[in-house]
Amino acid sequence: MTANVSDSAPGAGAGAAPDSGADALDRSRTVAVVGTGTMGQGIAQVALVAGHPVRLYDSAPGRAEEAVAALAARLDRLVEKGRMGRAARDAAAARLHAAAALTDLADAALVVEAIVELLPVKRGLFAELEKIVGDDTLLATNTSSLSVTAIAGGLRLPGRFVGLHFFNPAPLLPLVEVVSGFATDASAATRAYETAKAWGKTPVRCADTPGFIVNRIARPFYAEALRVYEEGVADPATIDAALRECGGFRMGPFELTDLIGQDVNEAVTRSVWDSFYQDPKFTPSLAQRRLVESERLGRKSGHGWFPYGDGAAAPEPHTAPPADPPASVTVQGDLYQARALEQLIEETAIVVDRGDDAVAGYPGWIELPSGTRLFLADGTAAEDAEMPVIHIDLALDFSACERIVLAPSATVEDHALQEAIGLFQAVGKKVSVIRDVPGMIVARTVAMLADFAFDAAARGVADADDIDTAMRLGVNYPRGPLAWGEELGVDWVLETLSNLHEEYPTGRYAPSQALRRRAAAERAAAEAAVVGSAVVESAVAEAEATA
């Protein structure tokens, strides 16, 4: 049987398993894993190292025995690396057994399935298991794309069925999504959660919704990069560099999908899109479909967006050659998210003047001697402005980021663009110039991620802390999208998406009701605070006048 492969990125490993909570499975109880591919073996290793007896079953003859041997070799490597003692290794190996038949799993306290992602096959497996195991056995699926509710639909006791979605590689990645189906009992979900926690994992609770937390909220990270590429704005290496060196993501979406496998990533995208009745927010990419059809699947096939193997050259992003900076610039108004740029420029020999043309409450800009204005990307196209404008893409941290991405309007003259390039090179940044596109690369991606997260929280997919934890640990985002959206400002997220929605009136960028309501609530609270402050000031003044 084939193991489920998660649409996720590699990350830091979890530490040793803590003591079991009151609701966790006792370590003397057997954990069974059905499916002995990469994911099945990984889950088995986690349970084994945590102290459980483990049985492995696979429908393909000889596969379970091969998996037992492979796991024993993994334990040997842990000993060689000093991460496990020899006695602990021998004890773990003694607890590991291959099962010749499903009936050998009869005494298991937990059975985790990690087989092919086909609903009829999974349902058939659990129908057989329910005839074999006890009524108190916890049944779990590691599915990443199918409905937990649908898999449990034919069971006699669907209340003891949960999703336990590990991320690949399971021994290293700490996150486990504990998914409650429509019929899952709260006690079963709690037992699964506490067991994963006792195994040294970081579990998060979520409802049975397409993509769960991570594979639902992460779609824009891939989709927006692919859309920018399809519009001819920039090449894959430059888009990756923008998200990695400006946005702070560990990997760019093109190199990451090459690592995951283009077929796997595209299949998850298509599954989520279909599950949401082809909502335009989740629309798959034709460019990625063509890549899959050509069997350029990434690292595993030797070629994806980039070539791999001996002699393959690492892709290089477009980086502007050295240019002379302007002698001076004028900062008009408040740069808000890009305030750090003003301080960086002031630390150079460039003279920084303060202008008075900005309007209070509206984003400011940097003005070059030519009159060309540099604005932070806001979801509009630079071309929409009435004067020469260069947009600056969003950065996670403008002080620390390695690269600045610029998008000039057609009216920007070359000498002005060269001044802008030289300006940011003078503060120690590499500079990439891309074609003008609404929202650029990082800004539109982060705005979409934040909105997807606000929407998921409002719909009860998971609570805010679990959403941010899942996105940081599951796909290594530098910020949880909810925290990131709040840091940038909910109004900024709303305005950016509203502008994008006006540029692309397809519904893809329409701000969610959750985001609109959150922004309205924050505005109302701010107005109430202003009114309250005025009332207090008035009362103080009156008291002083009558004293």
N, C-alpha and C positions, 0 to 999 in steps of 0.2 A: 504494500500500500504506500501511497505517496504522502509525505508530510505536508501539512499546511505551511506555506511560507508567508510571513507577514510583510506588508508593504511598509518597511521601517528601516531606520538607519542604525549602524553599529553605535555603541555607546559604552559608558563606563560600567564595570562590573559591580555586582552587589557584594556586600560583605558576608560574613558567616551568619548562618541562621540564628535568630534569637530564640529565647525560650518560647514554647508554644503558649498561645493564649488559651483561655478556658474553653473557647468554642472550636479551636483548631483540632484537627485529627491527631490522635495520639500517635507518637512516632513508632509505636509497636505495630500499628495497623498497616496493612498492605496497600500500596498504591499501584494500580495497573495502568499501563499506557498501551493503547491500541494504535499501531502505525509506527514504523521504525525508521522513518526518514530523518532528515536533519532535525526537524522540530520535535518529533517524537523522542529521539535520543536525547535532545537537550532537556526536555521536560523530565524525562526519566533520571537524568543526571542530577537535576535540581532536587528531586524528591529523594534520591539515593543519598546524596551528600547531606541532606537534612536529617537522615537517620532512619528512613522508612525501608522496609522490605519492598522491593520493586519487581513486578513481573511485566515482561514485554511480550506483546502478541502482534503478529502480522499474518495476513492471509496468504502471503506468498511463502511457499515452503523454504525453510532455511534462513529467511530474513531475520527472524527474531534471534536466532543463534549468532548470526553475523553481527547484529546490533549489540548483543551482550559482549562479544569480543571487542567491538569498537569502543564500548563504554569502559571496559577494563583497561584498554590502551589509554583512554582519556585520563583515567584515574592515575595511571603510571606517570603521565606527563605532569599532572598536578603535584605528584611526589617529587619529580625531577626539578620542578620550579620552586619547591619549598612551600607550596600552598596546602599540602596535606601530608600528614605523617604516614609512615609505612604501615603502622598498626591500623590506623583509621582506613587506609586504602584497602587492606586485607578484609577488614570487617565489612566495608561497603560492598566489596566484590562478593562476599559470602551471602549478602542479602539480595543479590541480583540474579534473576532467573528468567529463562525463556519459557514462554507458555506454548505448548503444542496445540492447544485448542482453546476456544473461548471459555469452555467449561472450567479451565484451570484458573479462571479469574473469579470463581464463585465467592471466595472469602474476602475479596477486595473491599476496602472501606471507601475508596475513591477510584473511579475509572475515568481517565482522560483520553479522549479521542483526538488523534492528529492524523487523519487520513485525507483522501482526495476531497476537494471542495465541490462535491456533488450532493445535492440535497437527498435524492432517493437512496444513495449509498449510505449516507450518515443515518438516515431514519431507519433503514434496514438493520444496520449494526446495532443501534440502541434498542430496537424491538427484540433482537436476539439476546442482548445483554440483560434486558429486564426479566427474561425468563430464567436467567442464571444466577444473578446476584441477589442479595437480600434487599428487603424493602427499605432498609436504612442506608444503603449504599448511595453515596453521592455520585451522580453522573455528570460529566462535564465535556464540553466540546471546545476545541481550540480554534474554531472557525474564525476567520478574519472578515468574511464577506457574506456569509449566509445568516438568515434569521435564526436566532436561538429558539424563538417561539415555534417556528416552523419545524425545526429539527425535533423538538419535543412533542410536537402536535399529536402524534399517534401513541404516546406512552400512556400506560395505565396510571402511573404516578408522575405526572409532569412537574409537580411541585419540587421534586428533589433534583431537577435538572438545571444546570447553570452554564454560562459561558465562562471559560477561563482562557482568555486570550493572552498568551505569552508572545513576546517579541523575539525575533531571531537575531543573534543566537541566544537561546533561552538561558543558558548558564551565566551569561554576561549582562544582558540587559535587565535592569531592575523592575521595569514596569509590567504589571499584569492587570488587564481590564477584567473585572468581575461583572459579568453581564447577567442581569435578571430578565428572563423572558416574561411573557404576559402571565404565565401560570406559576412562575418560580416562587416558592415559599421564602419569606424573609429569613427564616432560620437556615435554609440551605445556602442562601447568598452570604449570610454571615459566616457560616462554617467555611465556605470556600474562601472568603476574604481573609479570615483569621489564619487559615492554613497557608495561604500564599504569603502572608506576613510572617508566619513562623518559619517559612522557608527562606527568609532573608530578602523577600521581594517587597516592592512598594505597590500594593494593590490600590486600585481606584474602582469605585462603584459606578456603574452606568446602566441605563435602560437599554432595552433591545431595539436599537434604531440603526438604520443602514450605516455601516462604517464604524459603529460604536462612537468612541470619542476621537481617537487619533485619525483613523482613516476617513472620518467624516470631515473633521476640521482642517486636516492637512491638504485637502484637494486644491485650494488656491495656490499653494506653494508650487505645485507642478503646473497647474492649469494656466496661471498668469504668465509664467516663463514661456510656456509653449505658445500662448497667444501672442506675446511680444515677438517671438521668433517667427511665427507665421505671418505677422505683419511686416516682416523685413526690417525691424528696428535695430537688431543687433544679432551677432552670431552666438551660438551656445556658450562658447568659452567666455565671452564678455558678459553675458547674462549671469552665468555662474559666478564670475568674479564680482559683479555688482552685489549679488545676494550674500556672497561669502565675505567680501572685504568691506562692503558698506553696511549690509544688513546684519552682519554678525552671525549668520548661519554657518554651521560647521562644514557643510557641503552645499554646492549649488545643485539645483534640481536636475540638470542634465547629467552630471557625474553621479548623482545619487540614484537616478533611475537606471543608469547603466549598471550600478552596483546591485540594485534590487533585482533587476531584470525588466526589460521593457514590456515583456509579455505579462509579468506579474503586476507591475504598476498599472498598465493599461486595463487589465482585467478587473482590478479593484475599482478603478475610476468608472469603468463601464457598469460594474455591478451596483455601485452607489447611485449612479445616474439613473439606471433602470429602476432601482428601488424607490427613488424619489419621483417616479413617473416622468422621467426625462426633464426635470427642472433645469432651465438654462444655466443656473448657477453651477451645475455639476457637469456641463457638456464636455465630453471627451475631445481629444485633439486628433484631427485628421493626420497631421504630421507624425504623431506617435503611432497611429494605426498603420501608416505606410512603413514605418520603421519595423514594426512587428511583422507585417506581411513580407518584408524583405529578409526576415530572419536575422536582422541585426539587433540582437537582444541585449547587447551590453557585454560586460566582462566575460560572461559564461560562453558567449559565442565568438569572442575575439574582436567584435566590432559592434558599437551601438551608435550613440551620438559621436563618440570618439573611438579611435582605433586602440587596440590593446595587443599585448604580446611583445615578443622580442623585436627591438628596433622601432617600435611605435613611438612617435614623438608626442610629448605632452602638449595638449592644446594651449595656445597662448591667447589671452584676451587682448582686445585692442587697447593699447595704451598710447596716449598722445606723446609725441617727441617734445623735448624741452622747448619752452617758450618764455619770452620776457614778461615779467609781471608789470602791471601799471605802477606809476609812481605814487598814485593815491587812489582811494575809493571813498565813496560816501555811503554811510549806512543810514537808511531811512526807516524810522520806526523800530518796532520790536521784531526780531527774527524768530522769536518763539522757539520751535524745536531746533533751529539752527543757530541759537545764540552763541554757542561755543565757537562758531566760525569767526565772529567779530573779535573775540579775545585772541584767537590764533593769529589773525591778521595783524592785530595791534602789537604782537610780539615780534613782527618782522620790521624791515625798514620801510614798509609801505605806510604812507600817511593815511590815517582814518579820520575822516570828517563826519560830523553828525548833521544830518539834514533835517528839515522841518516840513517836508512835503507829505509825510505819511499821515494816515487817518487813525486816530486812537481806536483800538479794538480790532484793527485789521492787520494782517501780516505785513511786515515790512520787507525791505529788499536791500540788496547791495547794488550800488550804481557805479558803473565804470566811467572813466573820463569821457568816453564816447557818448554817454547817455544810455547805453544798453543796461537793462536791469536784470539782476539775478534774483529769481524767486525760488523758494522751496516748492517742489512739486505738490500740486493740490488737486489733481484729478482732471485739470483742464489741459488743453494743448497749448504750448507756447505760441503757436500760430494764432490762437484766439485773441491775443493781446493786440492793442492798437499801436504799440511801439515795439522796437526790437527787444526781445526777451529771451533769456536763457534760463531754463529750469534746472534746479539742482535736485538730484534724487535724495530721498530720505536716507539717513544713516542711523544705525543703532546708537552710536556715540560719535559725534562729529570730531571730538578731540582725539579719540583713539583710532578711528577707522583708517584703513590704509589707502582707500581709493575714494575719489569723488567722481560721480557720473553726471555729465552735463547733456542737456538736449536743447539746442538753439532753434529759434524760429527761422524761417527762410529769410527774414529781413535783417538778421544779424550779419554784419560784415565780418570778413575773415579776420581783420586786425582786432576787432572787438572779441571775437572768439579766442584768438591767441592770447589776448590780455587775460581773459577769464581762465584759460588753461594755466598761464604763468602765475596767476594769483594763487591758485590752489597748489601748484607745484612749490611755490615759495613757502607754504606752510607745511611742506613735507608729504604731500599726497601724490599718489599716482592719479592720473586723470584719464577717464574714458569718455569719448563723445559718441552719443547714439543719435539716431534719428528722432525727431520730435514725435512723441506719442503721449496721449493723455495718461497721467499717473505714473509715467516712466516705468521703472521695474520694481524697486523696493517699496515705494510708497503704495502702489496699487496692491501689491502682494500683502503687505502688513495690514492695510485697511480691510482687505477681504478676510484675512485670518481673524482679525479682531471681531468683525461682524459675524462670521460663522460661529465664533465662540460665544458672543453675546446671545445669539439666536439659540444655540444649543443649551445654554444655561437657562434661558427663559422657557424653553420647551421641556425642561426637566430631564434632559439626557444625562446630566451629571451636575454636581454642584460646582461652584466657581473654583474652589481650591483643587478639586479633582481634575477639572479641565486643564488648568494651568500646569499641574503636576504631570498629567499625562503627556502634554505637548512638550514639556521640557525633557522628560525622561524617555518618552517613546520615540521622539524624532529629534531630540537634542536641540530644540529651539532655544535661542539665547534669552528669551523672555517668554513667560506664559502669555498667550495672546490677549487674555483679559487684562492682565496687569500692564501689558504693553499698550493696549488701547487706552487705558486710563492714564498712563504716563504721557502719551501723546495728546490726550484730550479727546473725550467722546465727541465733542463738536468737530474736531479735526477729522476724525474717522467719518462722521456723518457727511461733512461737506465734501470730502474727497470722493466718497462713493456717490453722492448726489451729482457731483460734476461728471464722474465717469458714466453714471446712468444717463445723463443728458447727452454725452458724447456717443454712447452706445445704447440706444433705447430698446434693448432686447429683453430686459429683466434680469440679465446676468449680474448687474451691479446695483440693482435696486436695494437701498438700505432696508434691513429687516425692521419689522415693527418693534422688536426688542431694542434695537439701537435707537430708533426714533423716540421711543418712550423714555429710554435712559437719558437721552440728550435733553428732552423736554423737562424731565424731572430735575436734572441738574440746573437748567436755566431757571426753573421756578424756585429752586432752593437758593440760587444766587440772588435772584430778585428779592426774595423774602429776607435774605440777610441784609441787603442794602436798605430795604424799608425798615427793618428792625434797627439797624444802626442809626438811621435818620431819626427814628422815634426816640431812641436813647439819647442822641445828641440834643434833640429838642427838649426832652425832659430835663437834662442836665442844665441846659441853658436857662430854662424857666426857673429851675431851682436856684441857680446862681443869681438870677435877676431879682428873686424875692427874698434872698438871704439878707 
